[in-house]
Amino acid sequence: MNDTLLLLGFATTPLELISFVLALTTVALNIRQNHWAWLFAIISSAAYGFVFFESRLYGDMALQLLFISVSFWGWYQWLHPASGGKTLPVTRLNGRSWLACGAGWLVGFLLIAWLLTTTDTDVPHADGFLTAGSLVGQFLLSRKKLENWIAWIIVDVLYVWLYLHKGLTLTAVLYAFFVVMAIIGLLAWRKSAPAAPDAMVLK
């Protein structure tokens, strides 16, 4: 049922194609700050989990399971902000938060890459680095931090190379679209973010 097919010259599978459409819809809704993005994120992550399993990208596969869990939390955060407002506002990171995110990315990379070396993946370090960065980006997105788009731009550019290396051409094209959409998201969210960063770290 998930046999390889050709689409506009790209080798893909029906499941990868469905995941592609769902993921694009998710990011488009995120740019608009529409909370239904989280529902599409949950479905897209479940679909991509199977795609990555077949490609032996076990870090990315596990990441999709984490994305599903974080998506439920992020959906709640967007609809029930601690400030008591109707929706969670866009805010910026302060200096300590930048350092915390960088440290979290580094520690996550070292741990995940080490775990992946025990599997049969041929890209444990690249997979580990991008998995850790994606977790940072997803956390910042859940808290509506403007800088989530910066994390996604870095991660998505590198994912294009990784997916081309693994033969997931359509997914590589998707992540190239993600780079453009992340830039659009950064510019769009910047208009609604305050000039000063939050006083509280990652609040």
N, C-alpha and C positions, 0 to 999 in steps of 0.2 A: 504493500500500500504506500510505502514511502520510498519508492524507487526513484532513481535519479532521472531528472528531466531537463530539457534545455529551454531556457526562457531568455529571449533576446541575446542568444549566444552564450548565456551563463549556465553552467551546470548547477542545478539546485535540486531540492526535494520538495514535495508538497508541504511538509512540516516546516521546513526552513522558510518557505514562501509565506505561509500563514504567520509565522513568528515575525517575519520582516514587516508585514502590514501592521500587526498589532504593536510592534515596537515603535514604528513611525507615528502611529496614532497617540501612543503614550507621551512621546516627547512633544508633539504638537500641542497636546492638552496641558502639559507642564508649562510650556511657554506662556499659555493663556491663564495660568494659575487656576485651572479647572480641576476640582477634586476628583472627578471621574477618571482622571489620568491614572489614579492608583488601581482602579479596577482593571484597566487595560494592562497595567504593569504586572499585576498578579497573573493574568492569563498568559501574557507574553513570556514571562519568566518561566512558567510551567512548560510552555512549548519549547522554549530555547534550552531548557534543562535536558530534554531528550536529544536535541540537535547536538549539543556539546558532548553528551555522553557517547554518542556514536563517533565523534571526532577525537575522543580521548582527551578532551580539554576538561579534566576533572575539577580543576580549580574553578573554572567558569560554570561548570555544572553545579557544584556546591554553592557557588555564588548566587545562582538563580533561586535556590531554596532559601538562602538568607534574604534575597530580595523580596520574596513572597512574604516572609515574616515581617521585614521592615516596612513593606508596603502597607500592611494592615495598621502598623503603628503610625506611619506617616499620614495615612488617610485620616486617622483619628486626630493627629496633631493639627492638620490643616483645618479641620472642622471644629475642634475644641481647644483653641489656644488658651494658654495659662493666663494671658492678660485679660480674659473675659470678653474679648471682642468677638465679632461674628466669624471672622476668619483670621488665620495666622498672617501677620504682616511680613513683608520681605525686610530682612535686616542684614547687616554686614558683620564680618568677623573682626575682632580686635587683635592686637599683637599676640597676646597669650594664646588665643584661639588658633591663630595661624601656626604657632609652634606646636600646639597640641595635635593639630591635624597632621602636620609633617611627621611628628614622632609616631603617631598612630599608623600612618602609612608605612613608615620604615619598619616598625615592629611587626605589623601585619605581613609585610613582604617577607621578612626573614622567617617568620613562623610558617606561613603558607608554602613558601618555596621549599623549605625543609620537609614539610609533610608530602609535597608533591614528588620529591625525589624518591619516595618509597613506592611510587606508582610506575606505570609503563609509559607515562607521558614523555615526549621528547622536548618539551619546552617548559620545564618546571619553574625556571627563574622568570621568564617573561610572563607566564601564566600567573605566578605568585605576585609579581609586581602589579599587574593590571587588576587582579582580583582585589588586592588590598586597596588600590586606588579607587576602585569602583565602590567599595564599602564606604570609604571616606566621602565620595561624591554622593552616595545614596543617603548617608546620614545627614549631610548638609542640606540636601534637597528636602528631606523630611522636616527639617527645621526652617525651611525657606530662607536659607542663607544665600546671598547673592553669589558667593564664591563657589557654590556647587558647580556652576557652569565652567569655571576655570579648571576645576578638577576633571570635569567631563571632557573638556577640550583636549587636555593632556592625554587622558586615558584613551579617548576615541581615536586620536591620531595614531597611537601605537597599536591599537586593536586592528586598524586597517591592515597594517603589516602582518600581524599575527594570523588573521583569518585568511589572508592571501597565502601565507605559508602553509596553512592547514587545508587549503583547497576549498574553503567556504567563501567562494567569490561573491555570492549575493549578499552574504552577511558583511563582507568587507565593503561592498558598495553601501550597505545600510549604515555602517559606521562612518563612512565618508559623509553621508547625509547628516549624520549625528553631529559631526564637527561643525558643519554649517549651521545646523539648528541650535547648537550650543552657543555659538557666537550670537545668533539672533536672540536667544534666551537671555544671554548676559546683557545685551543692549536693552532689551525690553524690561527686564527686572531692575536694571540700574535706574530707570525712570521713576520707579516706585519705592526704591530703597532710600533711607535717610543718608545724608552725607557723612554723618559720624557713625563709627562702629558701635556695637552693643557694649555697654559697660560690663555686662556679665559674660563670662566665657561660655560660648556655645549655647547660651540660653535661648 
